[in-house]
Amino acid sequence: MRNIAVILAGGTGSRMGAEVPKQFLPLAGRAVIEYPIGAFDSHPAIDEVAVVMHPDWKGEFEAIAKRNSWRKLTKVIDGGSERYMSSLNAIMAYIDEPDDTNLLLHDAARPFVTAEIIDHVVMALEHHEAVGVAVPSTDTVWEVHPDFDGNDFGRFVARIPERRLMWRAQTPQSFRLPLIRDAYQRALQDPQFSVTDDCGVVRKYMPGTKITVVEGSERNMKITHADDLSVMQNNINNG
C-alpha cells in the first residue's frame, strides 16, 4: 500500500485580497506552503508528495522547492479554476497507480498538520477506504435558512443540531484511489454537482461508503482571513 500526499495549492489569493496566494504568504520566515510539504515529506509513512499549483505560480513554487531538501516531492500538477478541479487533476495524475494506493488530499493553507494526525490517518486507511479529519465543535451550531417572508434581517434559525454530534472538518481528507476516482466520475455526470470538499463528493456519490473520522487539532487551522496569520504566528511564538 502506497500513501501519496497531495498538497492542494491551486488558489490565486482572490478571497484573501492579497497580492500573492495565501500559500505563498510569509509565516515565521518561510512561505506557508513549506510547512505542510515538510510535514508530509518527513513522515515515514508517506511515500510520495505532489503539489497542485495554479500554472501562473509554478515559477514561484519552483524557487521555493529549490531551497528545500524535500526528498519525496515528485509532481507539480496544474490546478483547476475551482477546488474540486484541482482534486480531480490530482486523481487523474495518479489514475494508473495500483488500486491499493491512498491519496491524502491536504489544503496548502493548513500549515500545521501534525505527524500525529498523519499517523492516525494512515492507520485508519489500513482498514477503511475513506478517512476524514475533524475536531469537535465547541460552539452550538445553527442551521440558518433564508427568510422569504420579508423579514428585514433576511435569515432565521431553522434547526439547532445536537452539539456533541457536530465536528468541524479539516484536512487531509484521504481515500483509496479507486473510491475517489469512481466518486468523481459519478459527480461529473451530475448537472447539479456542487460540493465543498472531497469527503462531500464521496458522501453524495458513493453513499454506501462510510467515511471514518479521526480527530484533528485546533492548530491544524486554515488560513482564511488575514488575521489568521497573526494567530498562527502567535502559535509559533508560544510553542
Secondary structure, DSSP 8 states (H G I E B T S, - for coil): -EEEEEEEE---STTTT-SS-GGGSEETTEETTHHHHHHHHT-TT--EEEEEE-GGGHHHHHHHHHTS--SSEEEEEE--SSHHHHHHHHHHHTTTS-TTEEEEEEETT-TT--HHHHHHHHHHHTT-SEEEEEEE-SS---EEEE--S--TT-EEEEE---GGG-EEEEEEEEEEHHHHHHHHHHHTT-TT---SSHHHHHHHH-TTS--EEEE--TTS----SHHHHHHHHHHHHT-
